[in-house]
């Protein structure tokens, strides 16, 4: 075809120009051949077979790739040996941007579990002498990640081996592939799209691009067959939504997400299952055996999302939305009772979110200041705070920008909690939790007179309460942590005695109040109510 092109143009150019054109073409083809040969040599010098070249006729092959997905090992009854079990686990490796393949290992329990424990997602491995078989598309597409290869690899103890790649040059070429999604980087749903589509997406398999908002605690349970199970939920966010649940059931996936840095990591989640959670009345995503999670994808879309999420974080929007949304954890599942000193220590030791119960006194609660400090207006669309002067949303990326402002109002309080070990300052008490605690809606509070607000305030000030807390890391806080109140109620003295029998609150409380400005401010304006100290002392005397 090239010669035909040259002959067609020969009548329009000189013979010299023709020879130059042919020489240029020859040089170009020779250069392409050299590049191709170089790529082959990169494999051949170490006898690696590219995934794209695999076929059923290849024997004694050696394949290298980065693990981009991995399942737990599991056992099945052995059909050939009654009463015995065969074990298996699967993983997916990638050796180029376009090519990746599924691998399955089979054998007895010791071999399979031992092999599985030697490497994890993100490792670069070398597979020697795998069996190349044509994949069963119906089973493969249903239970395993979708791959462009028409084959899959089988690994057995007798014939095959897997080891971590020790060649630095190969590893440097392969490992960056871990950050390249297996799907088109533009083929994804935003969290806002998922929410807008609602139950029409129930049961669908989709791709998601979002950032990690928070990582929950791993929960353990027993399955119906007696085996142990586990569950971990992370919350996702982007510039269209926050607090979107992503549930992981597999140990390998849980191990991967537990290493993530919340509010810093962007995920491309390929083939997540979307379902409607009737209990929470919202859509959730779940990782399955088909799901591949790409951490901090090296794509333009992921970089743009990271930039937008940083802007949201710097504006404090995510903190505000987390406070308003509260937490979906069941209070009955929270059992750890901690003092203020203990929960501060745990927060410093671990950067994860945790929940606890603390018995403490409310030593700062201000309901008598201006209404703007007690009840705040927020954008009805994105939940960011509203600039009171300009009556505009603080969020530059708000979907309602340029339109008529729609606002909601809700409690937004900061509370100090104190016990004999210290004080936890500026805990958030907001939204419906604040309404339940105070026993009134925002509309009802607005109608209260100042004396009525003072009475409501002193219903909790200097009173011992049972407080359920969510403690989260916070870069914007001087202490590096933030406490959000999930429930607050006056404590039962008998319950306090059982839980904190060795603690003597009275000495600390009097010492704290003498030293603090809280005491001076309140005694000046509320001489009569300070008599509550005597009541507090009497109630504390039931403790040993």
C-alpha positions in Angstrom: 0.0 0.0 0.0 3.0 2.3 0.7 4.5 1.6 -2.7 1.2 2.4 -4.3 1.1 5.6 -2.5 4.6 6.5 -3.6 3.9 5.6 -7.3 0.8 7.8 -7.2 2.7 10.8 -6.0 5.7 10.1 -8.2 4.4 12.1 -11.0 4.3 15.2 -8.8 7.7 15.0 -7.2 11.2 14.4 -8.4 13.0 11.1 -8.3 15.3 12.6 -5.6 12.3 13.4 -3.4 10.9 9.9 -4.0 14.2 8.3 -2.8 14.1 10.6 0.3 10.5 9.6 1.0 11.3 5.9 0.7 14.4 6.3 2.9 12.3 8.1 5.6 9.7 5.4 5.4 12.3 2.7 5.7 13.9 4.4 8.8 10.5 4.8 10.4 9.6 1.1 9.9 13.1 0.1 11.1 12.7 2.2 14.3 9.3 0.7 15.0 10.7 -2.8 14.6 13.6 -1.9 17.0 11.1 -0.7 19.6 9.0 -3.8 19.3 12.1 -6.0 19.4 13.3 -4.1 22.5 9.9 -4.7 24.3 10.3 -8.4 23.4 13.8 -8.5 24.6 12.7 -6.9 27.9 10.7 -10.1 28.5 13.0 -12.6 26.7 16.1 -11.6 28.7 14.3 -13.0 31.7 12.2 -15.5 29.8 8.9 -13.8 30.8 5.9 -14.4 28.5 3.7 -11.4 28.1 0.0 -12.0 29.0 -0.9 -10.9 25.5 1.2 -13.8 24.0 -0.2 -16.6 26.2 -2.0 -19.5 24.6 -2.8 -23.2 25.4 0.2 -24.4 23.4 2.8 -22.6 25.6 4.5 -24.8 28.2 7.1 -24.1 30.9 6.2 -20.4 30.8 7.1 -17.7 33.3 4.7 -14.8 33.7 5.2 -11.6 35.8 2.6 -9.1 36.9 1.3 -6.9 39.7 -1.6 -8.3 41.7 -4.6 -6.0 41.3 -7.2 -8.2 42.9 -7.3 -11.3 45.2 -10.0 -13.4 46.9 -10.0 -15.4 50.2 -9.1 -19.0 50.2 -12.0 -21.4 50.5 -12.7 -25.1 50.7 -14.9 -27.5 48.7 -15.8 -31.1 49.1 -13.4 -33.3 47.1 -15.5 -35.4 44.7 -12.8 -38.0 44.3 -12.0 -38.4 48.0 -15.1 -38.7 50.2 -14.8 -36.6 53.4 -11.8 -34.6 52.1 -11.7 -31.0 50.9 -9.9 -29.2 48.1 -9.0 -25.5 48.6 -8.6 -22.7 46.2 -8.1 -18.9 45.9 -7.9 -16.6 42.9 -6.1 -13.4 42.0 -5.7 -11.2 39.0 -2.3 -10.0 37.6 -1.5 -7.2 35.2 1.7 -6.8 33.1 0.7 -3.9 30.8 -1.9 -1.2 30.7 -4.2 -3.2 28.5 -3.5 -6.8 29.5 -4.4 -8.7 32.7 -5.5 -12.3 33.5 -7.1 -14.3 36.3 -5.1 -16.9 38.1 -6.5 -19.8 40.3 -4.5 -21.9 42.7 -5.8 -25.4 43.7 -4.5 -27.9 46.3 -4.8 -29.1 49.9 -5.5 -26.7 52.7 -1.9 -26.3 53.8 -0.6 -25.5 50.3 -3.4 -23.1 49.4 -3.5 -21.2 52.6 0.3 -21.1 52.9 0.6 -19.8 49.3 -2.1 -17.2 49.8 -0.4 -15.8 52.9 2.9 -15.1 51.1 1.7 -12.2 48.9 -1.1 -9.6 48.8 -2.7 -7.1 46.5 -0.1 -4.7 45.2 2.8 -7.2 45.1 4.7 -7.9 42.0 4.9 -11.7 41.5 6.5 -14.3 39.1 4.4 -17.3 38.2 6.4 -20.2 36.9 5.0 -23.1 34.8 1.2 -22.3 35.1 -1.3 -24.2 33.1 -2.9 -22.0 30.4 -6.5 -23.0 29.8 -9.3 -21.4 27.8 -11.7 -19.7 30.3 -15.3 -20.5 30.7 -16.9 -17.2 29.8 -20.2 -17.9 31.6 -18.5 -18.7 35.0 -15.6 -16.3 34.6 -17.8 -13.3 33.9 -20.1 -14.1 36.8 -17.6 -14.8 39.6 -14.3 -13.3 38.5 -13.0 -9.9 37.2 -13.7 -9.4 33.5 -10.4 -9.7 31.6 -9.4 -9.1 28.0 -7.6 -12.4 27.8 -9.4 -15.5 26.4 -7.4 -17.6 28.9 -6.9 -18.1 32.6 -4.0 -19.6 34.5 -4.1 -22.6 36.9 -1.4 -23.1 39.6 -0.9 -26.4 41.4 1.6 -27.5 44.0 3.0 -30.3 41.8 3.8 -28.3 38.7 3.8 -24.6 39.5 5.4 -22.0 41.8 4.7 -18.4 42.7 7.3 -16.0 44.2 7.7 -12.3 44.8 9.6 -10.6 42.0 13.1 -9.7 43.1 14.2 -8.0 39.9 14.2 -4.3 40.5 14.1 -3.3 36.8 11.0 -5.5 36.2 9.4 -4.3 39.4 9.9 -0.7 38.4 8.2 -1.3 35.1 5.3 -3.4 36.5 4.3 -1.7 39.8 3.0 1.6 38.3 0.4 -0.5 36.5 -1.3 -0.9 39.9 -2.5 2.7 39.7 -4.1 2.2 36.2 -7.8 1.3 36.3 -8.9 -1.8 34.4 -11.9 0.2 32.9 -12.1 3.4 30.8 -11.2 6.2 33.3 -14.2 8.1 32.1 -16.7 5.2 32.6 -17.9 5.8 36.1 -20.8 7.1 38.2 -20.4 10.0 40.6 -22.1 9.6 44.0 -24.6 12.2 43.0 -25.5 10.2 39.9 -26.1 7.0 42.0 -28.3 8.9 44.5 -30.2 10.6 41.7 -30.9 7.3 39.9 -32.0 5.7 43.2 -33.5 2.3 43.1 -33.4 2.1 39.4 -29.7 1.0 39.9 -30.6 -1.7 42.4 -28.7 -4.9 41.5 -26.6 -3.2 38.8 -22.8 -3.6 38.5 -21.1 -0.2 38.0 -17.8 1.7 38.3 -17.3 4.4 40.9 -14.7 7.2 41.2 -14.7 8.7 44.8 -12.5 9.6 47.7 -12.3 7.8 51.1 -14.1 9.8 53.7 -13.8 7.5 56.7 -13.0 3.8 57.4 -15.1 2.0 59.9 -14.2 -0.8 62.3 -14.0 -4.4 61.2 -17.0 -6.4 62.6 -16.9 -10.2 63.1 -19.8 -12.6 63.1 -20.6 -16.3 62.7 -22.2 -17.6 59.5 -25.1 -20.0 59.4 -22.7 -22.9 58.7 -20.6 -22.1 61.7 -17.7 -20.4 59.9 -16.5 -17.0 60.9 -17.3 -13.9 58.8 -16.2 -10.3 58.8 -17.5 -7.0 57.5 -16.1 -3.5 57.1 -17.7 -0.4 55.8 -16.0 2.7 54.5 -17.7 6.0 53.6 -17.0 7.6 50.2 -17.3 11.2 49.1 -16.8 13.4 46.1 -18.0 16.9 45.0 -21.5 15.6 44.5 -22.1 13.7 47.7 -20.7 12.4 51.0 -21.1 9.5 53.4 -21.8 7.0 50.7 -21.4 3.4 52.1 -19.1 0.9 50.5 -19.2 -2.5 52.1 -16.4 -5.1 52.1 -16.9 -8.7 53.1 -13.7 -10.4 51.9 -10.6 -10.5 54.1 -8.3 -9.5 51.3 -10.4 -6.5 50.4 -10.7 -5.5 54.0 -6.9 -5.8 54.4 -6.5 -3.5 51.4 -8.9 -0.7 52.5 -7.6 -0.7 56.1 -4.3 0.6 54.7 -5.9 3.6 53.1 -5.5 7.1 54.4 -9.0 8.6 54.8 -9.6 12.0 53.2 -6.4 11.5 51.2 -7.1 8.5 49.0 -9.0 8.4 45.7 -10.5 5.1 44.5 -11.6 3.8 41.1 -13.9 0.9 42.0 -14.5 -1.3 39.0 -17.6 -3.6 39.0 -19.1 -2.7 42.4 -22.6 -4.0 43.1 -25.2 -1.3 43.8 -28.2 -2.2 46.0 -30.9 -0.4 48.0 -30.6 -0.8 51.8 -34.1 -0.8 53.1 -33.0 -0.5 56.7 -31.1 2.8 56.0 -33.3 3.8 53.1 -30.4 4.6 50.9 -28.2 3.1 48.1 -25.0 1.3 49.0 -22.1 -0.2 47.1 -20.6 -3.7 47.8 -17.3 -5.2 46.8 -17.7 -8.7 45.2 -15.4 -11.3 43.7 -15.5 -9.3 40.5 -14.6 -6.0 42.0 -11.1 -4.4 41.3 -10.1 -1.4 43.4 -7.5 0.9 42.0 -5.8 3.2 44.6 -5.0 6.8 43.6 -5.6 6.2 39.9 -3.1 7.8 37.5 -5.8 9.5 35.4 -6.9 13.0 34.7 -10.3 12.4 36.2 -8.9 11.1 39.5 -6.5 14.1 39.7 -9.4 16.5 39.1 -11.4 14.8 41.8 -8.5 15.0 44.2 -8.1 18.7 43.6 -11.9 19.3 44.2 -11.9 17.2 47.4 -9.0 19.1 48.8 -11.0 22.3 48.2 -13.9 20.8 50.1 -11.7 19.7 53.0 -10.0 23.1 53.3 -13.4 24.8 53.4 -14.4 22.5 56.2 -17.4 21.3 54.3 -16.8 17.6 55.0 -16.6 18.1 58.7 -19.8 20.0 58.7 -21.6 17.3 56.7 -20.3 14.5 58.9 -21.6 16.3 62.0 -25.1 16.8 60.4 -25.3 13.2 59.1 -24.4 11.8 62.5 -23.5 8.1 62.4 -25.4 5.0 61.4 -23.7 2.8 64.0 -26.1 1.1 66.4 -25.7 2.5 69.9 -26.2 -1.0 71.4 -23.1 -2.2 69.6 -20.9 0.4 71.4 -19.6 -1.1 74.6 -16.2 0.4 75.3 -16.4 2.7 78.4 -13.5 5.2 78.4 -12.4 8.1 80.5 -11.5 11.4 78.7 -7.8 10.6 79.1 -8.2 7.1 77.7 -10.1 8.2 74.6 -7.5 10.9 73.9 -4.7 8.4 74.2 -6.5 6.0 71.8 -7.0 8.8 69.3 -3.3 9.6 69.4 -2.3 5.9 69.0 -4.6 5.1 66.1 -5.7 7.4 63.3 -9.0 5.5 62.8 -12.5 6.5 63.8 -13.8 4.7 66.9 -16.9 4.8 69.1 -17.1 4.7 72.9 -19.2 5.6 76.0 -18.0 8.1 78.5 -19.6 9.2 81.8 -18.8 12.9 82.3 -20.1 16.3 83.3 -21.2 18.9 80.7 -19.0 21.8 81.6 -19.6 24.0 78.7 -23.0 24.4 76.9 -24.1 27.8 75.7 -27.8 28.2 74.8 -28.1 31.8 75.8 -25.9 33.4 73.2 -27.1 34.8 69.9 -29.3 32.5 67.9 -26.7 32.4 65.1 -24.3 30.6 67.5 -26.8 28.0 68.5 -28.7 27.4 65.2 -27.0 27.6 61.9 -28.3 27.9 58.3 -27.1 25.5 55.7 -27.5 25.0 52.0 -30.3 22.5 51.4 -28.3 21.1 48.4 -24.8 20.5 49.7 -25.2 21.1 53.5 -22.4 23.7 53.6 -22.8 26.6 55.9 -24.4 29.8 54.5 -22.6 33.1 54.6 -25.0 35.2 56.8 -23.9 38.5 55.3 -24.2 37.6 51.6 -26.7 34.8 52.1 -24.7 32.6 49.7 -23.4 29.1 50.0 -19.7 28.8 51.0 -19.3 25.8 48.7 -18.0 27.1 45.3 -18.9 23.7 43.8 -22.4 23.7 45.1 -24.9 22.4 42.4 -27.2 25.2 43.4 -24.8 28.0 42.6 -26.4 30.8 40.6 -29.9 29.7 41.6 -32.3 30.8 44.4 -30.8 29.9 47.7 -32.6 27.1 49.6 -31.6 26.8 53.3 -32.3 24.6 56.2 -31.8 25.4 59.9 -30.5 23.1 62.7 -28.7 23.0 66.0 -24.9 23.3 65.8 -23.5 23.4 69.3 -20.0 22.9 70.8 -19.9 21.1 74.1 -17.1 20.4 76.7 -17.2 17.1 78.5 -15.1 16.7 81.7 -14.3 13.9 84.1 -11.6 13.4 86.8 -9.0 12.7 84.0 -9.4 15.8 81.9 -11.7 17.7 79.5 -12.7 17.0 75.9 -13.3 20.3 74.4 -15.6 21.4 71.5 -17.5 18.2 70.9 -20.2 18.6 68.3 -23.8 18.3 69.3 -25.9 18.9 66.2 -28.9 18.0 64.1 -31.4 15.4 65.4 -29.0 14.3 68.2 -29.2 17.8 69.6 -33.0 17.9 69.3 -33.3 14.5 71.2 -30.9 15.7 73.9 -32.5 19.0 74.5 -36.0 17.7 74.0 -37.1 20.3 71.6 -37.0 21.1 67.8 -35.3 24.1 66.4 -38.6 25.8 65.8 -39.6 25.3 69.4 -36.3 26.6 70.6 -36.7 29.8 68.6 -39.9 30.5 70.5 -38.3 30.2 74.0 -37.6 33.3 76.1 -34.1 33.9 77.4 -35.1 32.6 81.0 -36.5 29.5 79.4 -33.2 28.9 77.5 -31.2 29.4 80.6 -33.4 26.8 82.4 -32.8 24.4 79.5 -29.1 25.1 79.6 -28.8 24.3 83.3 -30.7 21.1 82.9 -27.4 19.7 81.6 -24.7 22.0 82.8 -22.7 20.4 85.7 -24.8 17.3 85.4 -23.3 13.8 85.0 -24.3 12.3 81.6 -23.9 9.1 79.8 -22.5 10.1 76.4 -22.0 8.0 73.3 -19.2 9.5 71.2 -17.7 9.1 67.8 -14.1 10.1 67.8 -12.5 11.0 64.5 -9.1 12.3 63.4 -9.2 16.0 62.4 -6.4 18.0 60.9 -8.3 21.2 61.5 -8.4 20.6 65.3 -5.5 21.6 67.5 -5.8 18.3 69.4 -5.8 16.4 66.1 -9.2 14.8 66.9 -12.9 15.6 66.9 -15.6 14.3 69.1 -19.2 14.0 67.8 -22.0 13.2 70.3 -24.3 10.4 69.1 -26.4 10.3 72.2 -26.5 12.2 75.5 -28.7 11.7 78.5 -28.6 12.2 82.2 -26.8 9.2 83.8 -28.2 6.7 86.2 -26.1 7.0 89.4 -26.3 3.2 89.9 -25.1 2.6 86.4 -22.2 5.1 86.9 -21.2 3.3 90.1 -21.1 0.0 88.3 -19.1 1.3 85.4 -16.8 3.7 87.2 -16.7 2.5 90.8 -13.1 3.5 91.4 -13.5 7.1 90.2 -14.1 10.1 92.5 -15.6 12.9 90.5 -16.2 15.4 93.2 -12.5 16.4 93.9 -11.8 16.9 90.2 -15.0 18.8 89.5 -14.5 21.3 92.3 -10.9 21.8 91.3 -11.8 22.2 87.7 -14.5 24.8 88.4 -12.3 26.8 90.7 -9.7 27.1 88.0 -11.9 27.6 85.0 -13.6 30.7 83.6 -16.8 28.6 83.3 -17.3 28.8 87.0 -16.8 32.5 87.3 -19.0 33.3 84.3 -21.9 31.3 85.5 -21.8 32.1 89.2 -22.0 35.8 88.5 -25.2 35.5 86.6 -26.7 32.3 88.3 -26.0 32.5 92.0 -28.9 30.2 92.8 -28.1 27.6 90.3 -24.6 27.1 91.7 -26.3 25.3 94.5 -26.4 22.4 92.1 -22.8 21.7 93.2 -24.2 20.5 96.5 -26.6 18.2 94.7 -23.7 16.9 92.6 -21.6 16.3 95.7 -24.5 14.3 97.3 -24.9 12.1 94.3 -21.2 11.5 94.1 -21.1 10.2 97.7 -22.7 7.0 96.5 -19.3 6.1 94.9 -16.8 4.2 97.1 
